[in-house]
Amino acid sequence: MKDILDEIIARKREEIMQQKQAVSIELLRENATQKMQEQRSMRAALTASPYGIIAEFKRKSPSKGWIKELGRADEIPPSYEANGAAALSILTDTPFFGGSLQDIAVARPLTGLPVLRKDFIIDEYQLFQARIVGADAVLLIAAALSPEECRKLAEEAHRLCLEVLLEIHRESELDYVNEHIDMIGVNNRNLGSFHTDVKNSFRLAEKLPADFLKVSESGISDPATIKELRQAGFRGFLIGETFMKTENPGATLRQFINDLSCS
């Protein structure tokens, strides 16, 4: 089976190389340090929230194709906030997920929630971009990095006042945890095959370090599952397709939370 992650990372390297030719890393670094907006803590928001839902804005995926091709960043993220989300995740990969950095730049001024830049981050250049457009946190994917690369990127993210959500899929990736990680996410979707199994979060729950805020990512469509995951120690729940595939993602989120409250 073709490994989708390898294809995405290869494309990402080409993309970053082209971006560096257009805008030097030195200029981007300078702009990033000049645009230090007040950080909104995603970790604190999830800790304080009774539901901990990280509502995701994405237009498509490699496995499903277009989910909401005409989804607007100036409408859906604010609607997520109005309907009870604790934080936002915004996909900024264009070829595979139909997003862009502009989506964060548009959404952040319209909401008070912390914003996660969700992308395949492999270069510090992408951290500077995240800071410039107003992200509050970034996702680092263990499967896309070496432990040393992860450490360096997480350290640089902290220098830029960006929180770090480390995403793992298997127990062996716990080696990627370091002192610059703020949250640990368990991806229930295999990034090679895109097969999804929420049981992955339950399998890894007891293996995760006790002092890290834990996030379960992908494949969550039933409020009852969140209740079970909270009992297993998770405090953040990243949900995208369940909301985005509906006509009104914000209203779907509200109904989801209502059902969660009654379960």
Residue pairs with C-beta under 8 A, 6 or more apart in sequence:
1 192
1 193
3 192
3 193
4 62
4 63
4 191
4 192
4 193
4 194
5 143
5 144
5 191
5 192
6 192
8 62
8 93
8 96
8 120
8 191
9 120
9 122
9 144
11 95
11 96
12 93
12 120
12 122
13 122
15 95
16 122
16 123
16 125
16 126
19 125
20 125
25 124
25 125
25 128
28 125
28 128
28 129
28 132
29 128
31 128
31 132
32 127
32 128
32 129
32 131
32 132
32 160
33 160
35 131
35 132
35 134
36 131
36 160
36 161
37 134
39 114
39 136
39 161
39 162
39 163
40 112
40 113
40 114
40 115
40 136
41 114
41 136
41 163
42 54
42 87
42 114
42 116
42 136
42 137
42 163
42 165
42 182
42 183
43 163
43 182
43 183
43 213
45 86
45 87
45 113
45 114
46 52
46 54
46 86
46 87
46 183
46 213
46 215
46 235
46 236
47 213
47 235
48 86
49 86
49 235
51 84
51 86
51 226
51 237
51 257
51 260
52 86
52 226
52 230
52 234
52 235
52 236
52 237
53 84
53 85
53 86
53 87
53 226
53 237
53 239
53 253
53 256
53 257
54 85
54 86
54 87
54 88
54 89
54 116
54 215
54 236
54 237
54 238
54 239
55 77
55 80
55 85
55 87
55 88
55 89
55 239
55 240
55 243
55 249
55 253
56 88
56 89
56 90
56 91
56 118
56 238
56 239
56 240
56 241
56 243
56 244
57 71
57 73
57 76
57 77
57 80
57 88
57 89
57 90
57 91
57 99
57 103
57 107
57 240
57 244
58 67
58 71
58 90
58 91
58 97
58 98
58 99
58 118
58 240
58 241
58 244
59 66
59 67
59 68
59 69
59 71
59 91
59 97
59 98
59 99
59 244
60 66
60 67
60 69
60 96
60 97
60 98
61 67
61 96
61 97
61 194
61 241
62 96
62 97
62 194
63 194
64 241
66 98
67 241
67 244
67 245
68 244
68 245
68 249
69 98
71 244
71 249
73 90
73 102
73 103
73 104
73 106
73 107
74 106
74 107
74 110
76 244
76 249
76 250
77 88
77 90
77 107
77 110
77 111
77 113
77 115
78 107
78 110
78 111
79 248
79 249
79 250
79 251
79 253
80 88
80 111
80 113
80 243
80 249
80 250
80 253
81 88
81 111
81 112
81 113
82 250
83 250
83 251
83 253
83 254
83 257
84 253
84 254
84 257
85 113
85 253
86 113
86 236
87 113
87 114
87 115
87 116
87 236
88 107
88 111
88 113
88 114
88 115
88 116
89 115
89 116
89 118
89 139
89 238
89 240
90 99
90 103
90 104
90 107
90 115
90 116
90 117
90 118
90 135
91 97
91 98
91 99
91 103
91 118
91 119
91 240
92 99
92 100
92 101
92 103
92 104
92 117
92 118
92 119
93 99
93 119
93 120
94 100
101 117
101 129
101 130
101 133
102 133
104 115
104 117
104 130
104 133
104 134
104 135
105 133
105 134
107 115
108 115
108 133
108 134
108 135
109 134
114 136
114 137
114 163
115 134
115 135
115 136
115 137
116 135
116 136
116 137
116 138
116 139
116 165
117 126
117 130
117 133
117 135
117 137
117 138
117 139
118 139
119 126
119 138
119 139
120 141
120 144
121 127
121 130
121 138
121 139
121 140
121 141
121 144
121 153
122 144
122 145
122 149
122 153
124 152
124 153
124 156
126 138
127 138
127 153
127 156
127 157
127 160
127 162
128 160
130 138
130 160
130 162
131 160
131 161
131 162
135 162
136 162
136 163
137 162
137 163
137 164
137 165
137 182
137 183
138 157
138 162
138 163
138 164
138 165
139 165
139 167
139 185
140 150
140 153
140 154
140 157
140 164
140 165
140 166
140 167
140 176
140 181
141 167
141 187
141 191
142 150
142 166
142 167
142 168
142 169
142 173
142 176
143 167
143 169
143 173
143 191
143 192
144 191
145 153
145 176
147 175
147 176
147 178
150 166
150 176
150 178
151 178
151 180
154 164
154 166
154 178
154 180
154 181
155 180
157 163
157 164
157 180
158 164
158 180
163 182
163 183
164 180
164 181
164 182
164 183
165 182
165 183
165 184
165 185
165 215
166 176
166 177
166 181
166 183
166 184
166 185
167 185
167 186
167 187
167 217
168 174
168 176
168 184
168 185
168 186
168 187
168 204
169 186
169 187
169 189
169 190
169 191
169 200
170 204
171 204
171 207
174 207
174 208
174 209
177 184
177 209
177 212
181 212
182 212
182 213
183 212
183 213
183 214
183 215
183 236
184 208
184 209
184 212
184 213
184 214
184 215
185 214
185 215
185 216
185 217
185 236
185 238
186 200
186 201
186 204
186 205
186 208
186 214
186 215
186 216
186 217
186 234
187 200
187 217
187 218
188 196
188 197
188 198
188 199
188 200
188 201
188 216
188 217
188 218
188 219
188 220
189 195
189 196
189 217
189 218
189 219
190 196
196 218
196 219
197 219
198 216
198 218
198 219
198 220
198 225
201 216
201 229
201 232
201 234
202 228
202 229
202 232
205 214
205 232
205 233
205 234
208 214
208 233
213 235
213 236
214 233
214 234
214 235
214 236
215 234
215 235
215 236
215 237
215 238
216 229
216 234
216 236
216 237
216 238
217 238
218 238
218 240
220 226
220 229
220 237
220 238
220 239
220 242
221 239
221 242
223 256
223 257
223 259
223 260
223 263
224 263
226 237
226 260
227 260
227 263
229 237
239 256
242 252
242 256
243 249
243 250
243 252
243 253
243 256
246 252
